[in-house]
Amino acid sequence: MKVFPASALGPSWVSDVRAALPQAPLVPTGGIGPEDVPGWLSAGAVACGIGSALTRGTAAEITARVETLLRSAHG
């Protein structure tokens, strides 16, 4: 289930909803940056939608952001 705009809610909202509806596959999107992903996943999100925060800049900058994101998501 898409959660938009996630930036207005925060990861604690996901934790609260998942406490009542643990089967709900929540995917926050809207205002999420790569650095925010670990917090959302820890709160119970199954994935995160990241748009311009991930894809702005040069190809090298995008690659670096994606690599950093993948490292942080996989611990």
C-alpha positions as CSV (number, residue, x, y, z in Angstrom):
1,M,0.0,0.0,0.0
2,K,1.5,3.3,-1.0
3,V,1.9,5.8,1.8
4,F,2.0,9.4,0.4
5,P,3.2,11.9,1.3
6,A,5.4,10.0,3.7
7,S,7.4,13.0,4.7
8,A,4.3,14.4,6.4
9,L,3.9,11.2,8.4
10,G,7.3,9.9,9.5
11,P,8.5,6.4,10.2
12,S,6.7,6.2,13.5
13,W,3.4,6.3,11.5
14,V,4.4,3.0,9.8
15,S,5.2,1.4,13.1
16,D,1.9,2.5,14.5
17,V,-0.1,1.1,11.5
18,R,1.9,-2.1,11.4
19,A,1.1,-2.7,15.1
20,A,-2.6,-2.8,14.3
21,L,-2.3,-4.2,10.8
22,P,0.9,-6.3,10.7
23,Q,-0.1,-7.8,7.3
24,A,-0.2,-4.4,5.6
25,P,2.7,-4.0,3.1
26,L,3.4,-0.3,3.4
27,V,5.6,1.5,0.9
28,P,6.3,5.1,1.9
29,T,6.9,7.6,-0.9
30,G,7.1,11.3,-1.3
31,G,9.9,13.3,0.3
32,I,12.1,10.3,1.1
33,G,15.8,10.6,0.5
34,P,18.3,7.7,0.4
35,E,19.5,8.5,3.9
36,D,16.0,8.1,5.2
37,V,15.5,4.5,3.9
38,P,17.0,2.6,6.9
39,G,14.7,4.3,9.3
40,W,11.6,3.6,7.2
41,L,12.6,-0.1,6.8
42,S,13.3,-0.4,10.5
43,A,9.8,0.9,11.2
44,G,8.3,-1.9,9.1
45,A,8.0,-0.5,5.5
46,V,8.5,-3.3,2.9
47,A,10.1,-0.8,0.5
48,C,10.5,2.9,-0.1
49,G,9.8,5.0,-3.2
50,I,12.6,7.5,-3.9
51,G,12.3,9.9,-6.8
52,S,14.3,13.0,-7.4
53,A,16.4,12.7,-4.2
54,L,18.0,9.6,-5.8
55,T,18.1,10.6,-9.5
56,R,19.2,14.3,-9.5
57,G,22.7,15.2,-10.7
58,T,25.3,13.5,-12.9
59,A,25.5,9.8,-13.6
60,A,28.5,9.5,-11.2
61,E,26.5,11.2,-8.4
62,I,23.5,9.0,-9.0
63,T,25.7,5.9,-9.0
64,A,27.4,7.0,-5.7
65,R,24.0,7.6,-4.0
66,V,22.6,4.2,-5.2
67,E,25.8,2.4,-4.0
68,T,25.5,4.1,-0.6
69,L,21.8,3.3,-0.3
70,L,22.4,-0.4,-1.1
71,R,25.2,-0.6,1.4
72,S,23.1,0.9,4.1
73,A,20.1,-1.2,3.3
74,H,22.1,-4.4,3.4
75,G,24.0,-3.5,6.6
